[in-house]
């Protein structure tokens, strides 16, 4: 009987010092390591664990067949990615069937918009799967601003920059604090929506949060053509809080 399993290690927002003790121990002891990356790139998750892998660890680079080359909502895009996840499900299943423990790396938290979710739903009924939580990237980014993201009764909304502009505006107007992910080439749409919602002057762009190359700037001051891929837009809440004299 196989004693293999899959462990997905959440690695946090990017700074290796923010990896949990559990994930650190699992990564350092792994003999089989898998991670997602764009073809020709090292991969963000792999970069985070540089220097941590055990000698002789076998690496499996799961290279996306497509990233931004097709519209994300097209049937072709969905079909290509579905086949990609099916293929890697079969490969990982085969390794577990041979008795191997495979550690899959995931930046941020695996269950918060992580690519591993697509493998998880395919593998969980086939093999033992353990998921180790990680600090989500947006948490690292709002800590980088050195300002609380929410106060009192503030409502925080997490938005995808891929949403239609009118949907972005509606959510931006209805929420106190905002975390906007999947910016990149969608950043001009996000900027227009924030301006229409009257929130642009309060928006921050954080690129590569918690990493040595971190950049932070007010979105209104960033050149409109500057659309970094690995970035989050934040708008802080300003809600109820105790003030001098004990009033709120």
Residue pairs with C-beta under 8 A, 6 or more apart in sequence:
2 96
2 97
2 98
2 99
3 99
4 95
4 96
4 97
4 98
4 99
4 100
4 101
4 102
4 127
4 128
5 96
5 101
5 102
5 127
5 128
5 129
5 130
6 92
6 96
6 101
6 102
6 104
6 119
6 123
6 127
6 128
6 129
6 130
7 26
7 30
7 101
7 102
7 103
7 104
7 129
7 130
7 131
7 132
8 103
8 104
8 105
8 106
8 110
8 116
8 120
8 129
8 130
8 131
8 132
9 22
9 23
9 26
9 27
9 103
9 104
9 105
9 106
9 132
9 134
10 20
10 23
10 106
10 108
10 109
10 110
10 114
10 131
10 132
10 133
10 134
10 135
11 19
11 23
11 27
11 45
11 48
11 49
11 105
11 106
11 107
11 108
11 134
12 18
12 19
12 20
12 23
12 48
12 107
12 108
12 134
12 135
12 137
12 140
12 210
13 107
13 108
13 135
13 136
13 137
13 138
13 139
13 140
13 141
13 209
13 210
14 44
14 48
14 107
14 137
14 140
14 208
14 209
14 210
14 211
15 140
15 210
15 211
16 48
16 49
16 52
18 135
18 140
18 210
19 27
19 48
19 49
19 134
20 132
20 133
20 134
22 132
23 132
23 134
24 52
26 103
26 132
27 33
27 49
27 52
27 53
27 103
27 105
28 52
28 53
28 54
29 54
30 53
30 54
30 57
30 101
30 102
30 103
31 54
31 56
31 57
31 58
31 100
31 101
32 57
32 58
32 60
32 95
32 100
32 101
32 102
32 103
33 49
33 53
33 57
33 58
33 59
33 60
33 102
33 103
33 104
33 105
34 59
34 60
34 61
34 62
34 88
34 92
34 102
34 103
34 104
34 105
35 43
35 45
35 46
35 59
35 60
35 61
35 62
35 104
35 105
36 43
36 45
36 62
36 63
36 64
36 105
36 106
36 115
36 116
37 43
37 44
37 45
37 46
37 61
37 62
37 63
37 64
38 63
38 64
38 67
39 63
39 64
43 61
44 107
44 230
45 105
45 106
45 107
46 59
46 61
46 105
48 105
48 107
49 105
53 59
60 91
60 102
62 84
62 88
64 81
64 84
65 80
65 81
65 83
65 84
66 77
66 80
66 81
68 184
68 185
70 76
70 77
70 80
71 77
72 162
73 162
81 118
85 118
85 119
85 122
86 122
88 119
89 119
89 122
89 123
89 126
92 102
92 104
92 119
92 123
92 127
93 123
93 126
93 127
95 102
96 102
96 127
96 128
97 127
104 116
104 119
106 114
106 115
106 116
106 134
107 114
107 134
107 137
108 114
108 134
108 135
108 136
108 137
109 133
109 134
109 135
109 136
110 116
110 117
110 120
110 131
110 132
110 133
110 134
111 117
111 131
111 133
112 136
113 181
116 131
120 129
120 131
123 129
137 181
137 209
137 232
138 158
138 179
138 181
138 232
138 234
140 209
140 210
141 179
141 206
141 209
141 210
141 232
141 234
142 149
142 179
142 206
142 234
142 236
143 210
144 206
144 209
144 210
144 214
144 216
145 204
145 206
145 216
145 234
145 236
147 236
148 236
148 237
149 156
149 177
149 179
149 234
149 236
149 237
150 156
150 176
150 177
150 236
150 237
150 239
151 237
151 238
151 239
151 240
151 241
152 239
152 240
152 241
152 248
153 239
153 240
154 176
154 177
154 237
154 238
154 239
154 240
155 174
155 175
155 176
155 177
155 237
156 175
156 176
156 177
156 178
156 179
156 237
157 171
157 172
157 174
157 175
157 177
157 178
157 179
158 178
158 179
158 180
158 181
159 168
159 171
159 172
159 178
159 179
159 180
159 181
160 180
160 181
160 182
161 168
161 180
161 181
161 182
161 183
161 184
161 186
161 187
161 189
161 190
161 233
162 182
162 186
163 171
165 189
165 192
165 193
165 196
168 180
168 189
168 190
168 193
168 197
169 193
169 196
169 197
171 178
172 178
172 193
172 194
172 197
172 199
172 235
173 197
173 198
176 237
176 238
176 239
177 234
177 235
177 236
177 237
178 199
178 203
178 233
178 234
178 235
179 232
179 233
179 234
180 190
180 232
180 233
180 234
180 235
181 232
183 190
183 205
183 227
183 228
183 229
183 231
183 232
183 233
184 227
184 228
184 229
184 231
185 227
185 229
186 227
187 205
187 226
187 227
187 228
187 231
187 233
188 224
188 227
190 233
191 200
191 219
191 224
194 200
194 203
194 219
194 233
194 235
199 235
200 219
200 220
201 218
201 220
202 235
202 236
203 218
203 219
203 220
203 233
203 234
203 235
204 216
204 217
204 218
204 219
204 233
204 234
204 235
204 236
205 215
205 216
205 217
205 218
205 219
205 222
205 228
205 231
205 232
205 233
206 214
206 215
206 216
206 231
206 232
206 233
206 234
207 213
207 214
207 215
207 216
207 228
207 230
207 231
208 214
208 215
208 228
208 230
208 231
209 216
209 232
215 228
219 233
240 248
241 248
242 248
